[in-house]
Amino acid sequence: MFTPEPGTPLAEYYAQTQPLTGAVLSRRSLGTLDAVTIGRYALTIGATDPIHYDPAAARSAGYADVVAPPNMLAAIVEWGIGTPEARLQPDGTPVSGDTPLGNGDLGLRVMGAGEEMELVTPPTAGTEVVLESVLEAVTPKQTRAGTCVFVTTVNTFMSAEGAVLNRNRRTVVLRNPLQES
């Protein structure tokens, strides 16, 4: 099996992270969705269906309250007030988050490599949302750009009662720091 070149920051990251494959990285409550937040998000993305704004329209469509647009849960990058700048790495990613990016001192370069979304149950206003993140895969590959490690996490958004709302599979690619010449 291919592994990153020993002694590199990428090899150190791989050695620390690969054994965690399959582990639950975090499970936390994101809070309760409310109609105002749903409506604002829908307005922002141009979703004009009244089920996102009007409780009567949502009820007549079979929902308990206004319905969040399909991508809302995954699109909200930070459910709290945000990460203070001092806790961001030079590339703008948080030191800690739902994707294990390694020790910030490693200086790894991070780039998005894809996302898949599975919509299961449309969330409505009043739903308490829980997010569980699982490390699905840590895969080293030799690419035209050099050695990379692809990291895939599965973020499952569910209600507090355990009903799955949606699943997002996110992959990032990590590379060694740029060599200064």
C-alpha positions, 0 to 999 in steps of 0.5 A, a space after each residue: 500500500 502506498 504511504 506518504 514519504 517518511 519524515 514529511 508533515 503529510 506522513 506524520 498527519 497520515 500516521 496520526 489520523 489513519 488509525 481513527 478511520 471509522 471513529 465518531 469525531 464529534 456529536 453535538 447539538 446545533 440548536 433548534 431551527 426556527 422559522 425566521 432563520 429558515 425564511 432568511 436562508 430561503 430568501 438568500 438563496 432565492 428559494 421562492 416556494 411558500 413552504 419556506 416562509 408560510 406555515 399555512 402553505 407548509 401545513 397544506 403540503 403535509 409539513 408541521 411548519 415551514 421547511 428548510 431548503 434542501 441544502 440549508 443544514 450543510 450550507 451553514 458553515 458555523 452554527 455559533 458566533 464563528 471561530 475567532 481569527 486567532 483560532 484559524 490556521 493561515 489558510 482560514 480553516 479552524 484549528 479544530 472542526 468536523 474534518 481532522 486537518 491535523 496539527 496546525 504546526 504541520 503547515 499542510 495545504 488543504 483544498 476541497 475535493 468534493 461533496 455529496 449530499 443525501 437528502 433524507 427528511 426535510 427539516 422543519 421549524 422547531 426541529 432540534 438538529 444534532 450533527 454527528 461527524 464520522 471519519 470515513 476514510 484517510 487515503 494517500 495517493 500519488 497524483 500529478 501534483 505530488 503526494 496527497 492524502 484524501 480525507 473523507 468525513 460523513 456528517 449526518 444531520 439528525 433530529 434530537 430523536 434520531 431521525 436522519 435529516 441529511 448526510 453529507 460526505 465531504 472530501 478534502 485533499 491535504 498536501 505537504 507545505 510548499 518548499 521555500 526556495 
